[in-house]
Amino acid sequence: MKILISLLFLHLAVFSQTKGIVVDENKKPIPYVNIWVENENIGTTSEENGTFEINTTDKNKILVFSAVGFETQKVKVSDCKIVILQSISYPLNEVVIKKSIKK
């Protein structure tokens, strides 16, 4: 009986995750992307090879993907096997450093 219960918990643990990969527009993996289920406290980060696993199987939930240098993207769980993030750049104002002249 204990073996049957253990197998049931193992089965639930294995099949309660959604897996995928996060890549850029050139199909290169993006490491350390923040990923969470919208409006919930469930989250993870992508591995160095861009892969991720998150504990949700509800195909109607929305996953949010966020990384520095990339646009934040929202994707349904059912569509997150391969997530492509678009790179973004931020224009910065010029900074001028001068030596002060004391009088």
C-alpha positions in Angstrom: 0.0 0.0 0.0 2.8 2.4 0.9 4.4 1.7 -2.5 1.2 2.5 -4.3 0.8 5.9 -2.5 4.5 6.7 -3.2 4.0 6.0 -6.9 0.9 8.2 -6.9 2.8 11.1 -5.4 5.7 10.6 -7.8 3.3 10.6 -10.7 1.7 13.8 -9.6 5.1 15.5 -9.0 6.4 14.6 -12.4 3.3 15.6 -14.4 2.6 18.9 -12.5 5.2 20.9 -14.3 5.3 22.8 -17.5 8.7 22.8 -19.3 10.0 25.0 -22.1 12.9 27.1 -23.4 13.5 30.9 -23.7 15.5 32.1 -26.7 16.2 35.4 -28.4 15.3 36.4 -32.0 18.4 34.6 -33.2 17.3 31.4 -31.5 20.1 31.6 -28.9 19.1 30.6 -25.3 18.6 33.3 -22.7 19.8 32.4 -19.2 18.4 33.6 -15.9 15.0 34.9 -17.3 12.5 35.6 -14.5 9.4 33.6 -15.1 6.2 33.6 -13.0 2.5 32.8 -13.2 0.5 36.0 -13.5 -1.3 37.0 -10.3 0.2 34.1 -8.4 3.2 33.4 -6.2 4.6 30.7 -8.4 7.9 31.5 -10.2 11.3 30.3 -11.4 14.2 31.4 -13.6 15.6 29.8 -16.8 18.8 27.8 -16.6 22.0 28.7 -18.4 20.8 26.8 -21.5 17.5 28.7 -21.5 15.4 25.8 -20.3 12.8 26.2 -17.5 10.3 24.2 -15.5 7.5 25.8 -13.6 4.9 24.1 -11.3 1.7 24.7 -13.2 -0.3 22.7 -15.6 -3.4 24.9 -16.1 -3.2 25.6 -19.8 -5.2 28.8 -19.5 -2.9 30.5 -17.0 -0.5 33.2 -18.2 3.3 33.1 -17.7 5.3 36.3 -17.6 8.9 36.4 -18.9 11.2 39.2 -17.9 14.9 39.8 -18.4 17.2 42.8 -18.6 17.8 43.8 -22.2 14.6 42.1 -23.4 10.9 43.1 -23.7 8.7 41.6 -21.0 6.3 39.0 -22.6 3.2 37.3 -21.5 2.5 33.8 -22.9 -0.3 31.2 -22.2 1.0 28.0 -20.6 -0.2 26.0 -23.6 2.1 28.1 -25.9 5.3 28.2 -23.8 7.3 25.3 -25.2 9.5 27.8 -27.1 9.4 31.5 -26.0 11.1 34.1 -28.1 12.0 37.4 -26.4 12.8 40.5 -28.4 15.8 42.5 -27.4 15.3 46.1 -26.5 17.7 49.0 -26.0 17.3 52.1 -23.9 18.7 55.4 -25.1 20.7 57.2 -22.4 21.4 60.9 -22.0 25.0 62.0 -22.3 27.0 62.5 -19.1 29.8 65.1 -19.0 32.4 65.1 -16.2 34.5 68.3 -15.8 37.2 69.2 -13.4 36.0 72.1 -11.3 38.1 75.2 -11.3 38.6 76.8 -7.9 38.9 80.6 -7.7 
